[in-house]
């Protein structure tokens, strides 16, 4: 069972989320998609993390790094890219847990 999920990111990725209300709608859509499949995506905690490089981000699920990526160029699609990776990491983790 997934109890916690965090999206940690380096300093240059902070503006991707700061003041961007689109994030909530995207997460709600992702959550609804998983709900229809019988899975519960918990609250996603966003946090800037100084130990990461400026454009690095990690998806941490139940305290385990499920994805560790670097954004090479920040664009309008960066948030979608990061949230898609978060969704993929959640799906992989959830499926692995369910098969054990």
ABEGO torsion letter per residue (X at the ends): XBABBBBBBBAAAAAAABGBAAAAAAAAAAAAAAAAAGBBBBBBBBBBBAABBAABBBBBBGGBBABBBBBABBBAAAAAAAAAAAAAAAAAAAAAAAAX
